[in-house]
Amino acid sequence: MKKIEAIIQPHKLDEVKDALLGIGVDGMTVSEVRGHGRQKGHTETYRGQEYKVDLLPKVKIELVVTSARADEVVRTLATAARSGKVGDGKVFVTDVLDAIRIRNEDRGEAAL
């Protein structure tokens, strides 16, 4: 099993959700987060005063899938989230040793 974590632009969330639902992925956790990558934020002007915005709003999507589907899910997610501009985000893939469904104690891929 693989855990896929993606940090994306907030305005791309609906496109990513629709793309994942389109390939049969229906379980995910979505969180609103703030951060920056290489772009290190930007400057804005408010009432004539310039200030730096260095923690930008992002959306974090987390999902666990079978190892066999991981590449397909990452490809679909990255394609849907891509705008071609700086700050599109990142995708991280890690191994999951076990998963347990609390309701009935299913384990492993059966818990997904």
N, C-alpha and C positions, 0 to 999 in steps of 0.2 A: 504494500500500500504506500501511497505517496501523499504528502500534504503539500498543497499548492497555496502559496500566499502571494497575492498580487497587490501592489500599491499602484493605484491608477488615478486619473483625473476624475473629479466628481461628476462632470457632465457626460462621462463615458459609461457610467454605471448601468443605465438602462440598456444600452447596446450590448454590453458584456453579459448582463443577465439574460437577455433574449438569445444571444448566441449560445450560451451554455445550456439554456433550456432546449434550444434547437437540436443539440446533440445528446439530449437525455440526461443532463446533469441537473438535478433538482435540489440538492442539499448544499447550502453555503451559508457562511456567516459574513455579514457586512458590517464594518465599523467605520465611523468617521474619525479620521486621524489628521495630524498636522506634522509636517516635516519638510525637508528639502534634500536635494541631491546635489549634483554638480553645479546647478544654476544658482544655488545659495540665495534664493529669494529674489526680490526686486525692490525698487524704491517707488514710492507713491507720494503724491502731494495732496495734503488736506489743509484747507484754509491757508494756503500760501506756505505752509510748513512742509518740508520734505522729510520723510521718514522711511526706514527700511522695514520691509516685511520679509522676515527670514524663515518663518514657519508657515508654509503654504497649506491650505486645506487639501486633503487627499482622501481617498476611500481605500480601505483595506478589505480585500476579499480573501476568505480562507475556506478551503474545501479539501476533503480527503477523498481520493479516488483509488481504484485498483491500479496496480503498477502497469497493467496492460493498456489502460486508457490515459495515462498521465501525459504522454506526448501529444495526443489528440486534444486534450483539454488545454494544455499550455498553448498550443498553436492557435486554437480557437479564441482563447482569452486574449492573447497578445494581438491577434489580428483585429479583434473588435475594439480593443483599447487604443490602438495606434492612431495617432493624428499626424505623426511625422514631425512634430515639434519637440523642442526641449521640454522635459518634465512629463513625458508620457507615462513614466513609472518603471517599475521593476517587477519581475516574477521570480520567486524563490521556490525551489522544490526540495523537500527533505523526505527521508524515509520515516515511515510510521511503523513501529514495532507491533503494536496491537491496538485494537479498538474494541470497546465494550458498550453494547446498548444497555442502558440502565434498566429499561422496562422489563426485559426478559433475559438479560445476560448473554445475548448472542455475542460471539467474539469474532475477531478478524474481519474478513470481507463480508461475512453475513451481517455484521453490525452496521455496514454502510447502507 
